[in-house]
Amino acid sequence: MKLTRLMLLTIWALPVPAIAETLDSAWSDALASHRQIEAAGAMRDAAGYELEQARGARLPQLGLTSGYTRFDSAPGFELGPFTTGPIFDGDDYLNAGVQVQVPLYAGGGVNARIDAAEFGAAAADDQLTAVVQDIKLGVAEHYVGVLRAESAVAVAGSYVASLRTHTENARNRYEFGDVPQNDYLAASVTLADAEQRLLQATNHLDYARAAYNRFLGRPLAAPVALDPQLGIDEFIPAAATLDELIDQARANRSELRALEAQQNALRSQADSVRASARPQLSLSGGYVYMENEFLTQEEFWMAGVSFNWNLFDGGQARKQSSAIERKAAAVGYNRADMASMVDLQVRRAWNDRSEAESRLQVAKSAVNQASENLRVVRNRYEAGASTNAEVLDAEALRELSLSNLDNARVGVELAKVRLARAIGAL
């Protein structure tokens, strides 16, 4: 019974503290303050403003003009050899006007710029999503790292407690003359080594908690109490095959969508450049006031249509659009490479999970066997039928089996988290 209780002294079997932090709450805290989120959010906001700017080109443009001019002497005009007169009624001149311009046709350039901005905004959204998922993965990895360190401390503590029991037993038997002094000394040395390993595990736990706090933007020494139940299974479709998860990843990974949107944005930019070489047509109208008593009227309304067509620009538009198209092609190549990388990530996480789950089953069986072996060897030692070295070997074997069990549990959780990230489900 004592061995069974010691075997269960791992973080995965300990009761959850009442104030234990869940992985979901850790994610919420990290996403609320992480600088990468703020940076990606700022880029998304910028893309939104650029989209509004592009859409604004469809709207009428309203302008106000005014001016005041003073002359040292009013300019005049000549109607004949003997008749002259001033242009203005004084030495100063005031004018003002309001003009509205409405684009009628821009060769498709306005729509192309709007399309480019929309794709850019979509890419920014997808990039933000990728940052969010990367941060969630980082939080989960640090979270599991703390659980792993806590497990290591528990296993090391279990090993020390068991060795203390054996060392005390060896001392008593030596004092009664049942075993040589070497049994007691060997057990004491092994116990001292185990206590050093417990100290190392404790120090590593302190570091793991500090690293976790740092990642979440908290004081390094802030208390850390975590719920060992991560709840990652909900992010992974039950009974899904590897091929199905790969298909899901190709459809859901925001990095792939962002690259596709960037490629489409560049193509739209190329269309916009090509549109600049096409005829441009706009409608304008306005009100003008000119201070001059010699005019029959000082204010008037006007309307007109303007047409512009740059017939030759030295091939600038064609070359610029070709350059942008090549950039779009490069992004397409990068997307194809990313798709291959995503497939590999899913495959690796899938295999890691399968391996960890198999190791977990083997490790559970090994712990039971190692614990029973230790019980038998201890009983034989009490009866004088086994040696102290056999007891110490059995102790070490059980400690190794417990460590392997916790590593397998951690491996399963990490593989699940990474698989969820690989398919774009975090």
Buried (B, 14 or more C-beta within 10 A) or exposed (E): EEBEEBBBBBBBEEEEEEEBBBBEEBBEBBBEEBEBBEEBBEBBEEBBEBBEEBBEBEEEEEEEEEEEEEEEEBEEEEEEEEEEEBEBEEEEBBBBBBBBBEBEBBBBBBBBBBBBBBBBBBBBBBBBBBBBBBBBBBBBBBBBBBBBBBBBBBBBBBBBBBBBBBBEBBBEBBEEEEBEEEBBBBBBEBBEEBBEBBEEBBEBBBBBBBBBBEBBEBEEEEEBEBBBEBEBEEBBEEEBEBEEBBBBBBEBBBBBBBBBBBBBBBBBBBBBBBBBBBEBBBBBBBEBBBBBEEEEEBEEEEEEEEEEEEEEEEEEBEEBBBEBBEBBEEBBEBBEEBBEBBBEBBBBBBEBBEBBBEBBEEBBEBBEEBBEBBBBBBEBBEEEEBBBEBBBBBBBBBBBBBBBBBBBBBBBBBBBBBBBBBBBBB
